[in-house]
Amino acid sequence: MIELYYWTTPNGHKVTIFLEEAGLQYKIFPVDIRTGEQFKAVFLKIAPNNRIPAIIDRSPLQGSDPISIFESGAILLYLAEKTRKFLPTTLGDRTKVIEWLFWQMGGLGPMAGQNHHFVQYAPEQIPYAIARYVNETNRLYGVLNRQLANREYIAGSYSIADMACYPWIVPYERQQQNLEDFPHLKRWFETMAARPAIIRAYAVAEKYKTPTVTEDSKKILFGQRADSIAPKP
């Protein structure tokens, strides 16, 4: 059994997509990041960076004690290795998947995240910041579009690289992007959206659907410093 500490963010969706694709049994423990549950001591024991998602695997392959993992990319790698699914075994193909997983973790996710912040949540509209991150998101869409020009999925066959990237493309309109400008990316996006496991994963998210971020929750989500994130009881 996989215990999933989850909220309805792109990084949270990555893990539910894998679990649904692999048919693994899992139980969701919602962590409402709007109310500060990510700072509770019980959660920080498995996610020291106070970010979702995180998992506890109660049945590791080696039969050891339960294993906890934080960081969505690490979780995808762990689950792929555990199940031997969605990660090739040949060195070259495996490396290609990991390259694109890291590309998402280091590029697409952080840049689109800053895009979301300055376009949607910042207390004041800063034109330079908005242009900076909208343009960088656009550049990254172009990189992905080029990669998909002659292959069905990002690294060739369907893999954890696709699972990592898809949730960050879902809010393309909020990111001020037009999929019509990226035909190969658009084709891949539509293929991904039609996968039954992805449909199921997003149906799971509907159970935890939340209203728009409030001013109070912005104070919790943004602007935290080291001295403000001491574990809560």
Secondary structure, 3 states (H helix, E strand, C coil): CEEEEECCCHHHHHHHHHHHHHCCCEEEEECCCCCCHHHEHHHHCCCCCCCCCEEEECCCCCCCCCEEEECHHHHHHHHHHHHCCCCCCCHHHHHHHHHHHHHHHHHHHHHHHHHHHHHHHCCCCCHHHHHHHHHHHHHHHHHHHHHCCCCCECCECCCHHHHHHHHHHCCCCCCCCCHHHCHHHHHHHHHHHCCHHHHHHHHHHHCCCCCCCCHHHHHHHCCCCHHHCCCEC
